[in-house]
Structure formats: structure tokens, C-alpha cells
Amino acid sequence: MGYKLLAPGTRRNNTSYIVRGTVGGIRFEERTGQTTREAADRWAIEYIAGLARGGPSAGPALTFAAAAEAYIAARRPRPDDLKHIVLLGKWFGDKPLSEIVGADLIAAAHALKPQVRDVTKNRAIITPGSAVLHYAEEQGWCSYRRHRRLKASRRSPRRPASADTMRRLLDATAGPDDRHKHLLLAWLYETGVRITDSLRLHDDDLTLPAGRARIGSSKTDDHGEIGLSPELVALLATTPRTRAGKVFPWRDRHGVYRWLRPLCQALGVIYTPHLSRHALATDLRALGWDMKAIAERGVWRDERSAGRYTHHRATDTPGRSVGILRQAGRK
């Protein structure tokens, strides 16, 4: 999939970049005539698009697999989307673009992701598949079609982590041997940062004298700066580092779940790090924050994305109860 650039001087005494790759199952290797990587990238994308439009790799009818390769080369999708586009390329294979309709994307979603909810099927299969087909339409390879998603509520079924659950988890990790676990739970509760992004946290992201932290989102490539409580600042300052400037010792979320799941089971609580993200949005909403401010604070893509994480939390209404109603009726 895609292509590889070979720098000048690395092969056959080439004085310009060479592009090598595969389109529609056919390998190619061409001299770009370009001496900078940026110019070579542009040349390669145009070259691959040309192959897909009418070159020998496309044949009489452009296939989904060839269009997917061209899309990957031109748009360079995020790793999660790339994985699913590759999966779709294998699923549709040599099926011509002209024969693919919305029902085919839905069938692929059910077949490739049978155990997940419809909202996940939309995100993992139908959205990237539609992106490839829309890109193909932009290049003139097929006619425009609107691809409907599976009907699914945008409201997440997850429940926010309760304050009692977080207290119990923090109390259970308060010992000297669990300092990193305690810090991670405190960080997740207060910041609501995704677990993968949390594990990337580096000392360079912290300005502890000012009580600030720079956080990022791998989903949106956005960054923001947030304030930290004195208690969290103290934990960050006193917990030793074990991995080259990284705040937390675990390399991925699986390392966290290996101890978190047994701990939750022992305490009889339900908790995953993402529930802290739901709790953050819900609590901020209850405090009167508008959705734009919540999205910025949690580094969500937009207000609509943040809205999936807010859950209704009713407040007491003084002076309104069935007892007062009855008392008024007796007067």
C-alpha cells in the first residue's frame, strides 16, 4: 500500500528521489526527477493518481483496492483509519468502484465488525470506506453517491465514573508500592485525558511551579493547556520517574489494564479510564460550562463530540416536593 521514497544517492547512483510502490497489485518504480522530499511527495501522489485514473494498474474498471491505495498515498490517514482502509481494500479486492453501493459498505461493516455496536461500525468501516469513495469521485473515477450510516444514537451507553468509585480506587492505591497507580488514577480523575494520551505525558509537558500541564489528543492532533490542583501537582512532583522522562511507567493501555481490572474486581466497582472522561464532561456541564468550553477543556474534536460524553445529572429543586404539594392542598 502507498509508496516509498528512496533518497538521492541510495540506489543506482540516483541524483533524484525514486518512488517505489504498488497500485492495483502491480509494483512500480520510477525516478521523480525531484531533489527535495516535499516535491517528490507531490510527484508521487500525482503519479499514483494517474495510474489509478487510467494506467495499466487500473485496467478497464478502477477497483476499490486501487482507489484505497491512491487515497492512502494522497491523504495519509491516521493509523486507526489506515488499518480499516487496508481491511476494506482486502474485503472488496478487485470489485469495481462502479459496482459498490451503500448496501455493500453496510454488509462489510456487519461482516468485518460483527461484535461491536452500530456506532462503532460506522466509525470503523462506513466512514473510512465512504472517504475512499468520495476521494475517487473527486478524481473523476466514479460518480458521486451518498452512503448512509447505520442508525445509531450518538449518546454513549457508558456511565460516568462516580466520586465514590474514584475514592475507593485512590484509597486502595495509597500505599508506597502503588505510587504510580495512585498518580495515574488521580490524573485521570482530574484531567479526563484519554489513557493512551496520558501514557505519553512527559516531564516537558509539565510546568509544575505554575500548576499547568500541556495535554494533547492523538485523535485530533490538537493540544491544550490546563490547570492542575495543588494536590495533583504534589503527586506529579514527588512520584519518581522510571522511563526516560515519561511520567507513567506503562508503555500502553494494556499494561494498565493488567492491574486495573483485578483491582476493580476486588473492590467490586466498575471502572475504565474512559469513564473519567465521561465524568469530566458531565461534571463541567453540571457546573454550567457551555459545550464549546467543555470541548476545548477536554480536547474534543468539536462540541458535538463532547456532547456524547455529557450525561444528565439532575439537581435538587428546593420548595418542590410531593409533601409541600399536599400541605398546600390542606390549607
Secondary structure, DSSP 4 states (H G I P E B T S, - for coil): --EEEE-TTSSTT-SS-EEEEEETTEEEEEE---SSHHHHHHHHHHHHHHHHHHSTTTTTS-BHHHHHHHHHHHH---HHHHHHHHHHHHHHTT-BGGG--HHHHHHHHHHHSTTS-HHHHIIIIIHHHHHHHHHHHHTTSS-----PPPP--SS----PPPHHHHHHHHHHT-SGGGHHHHHHHHHHHHH---HHHHHT-BGGGEEGGGTEEEEE-TTT--EEEEE--HHHHHHHHHSPP-BTTBSSS-SSHHHHHHHHHHHHHHHT----HHHHHHHHHHHHHHTT--HHHHHHHHT-SSHHHHHTT--------TT-SHHHHHHHHH-
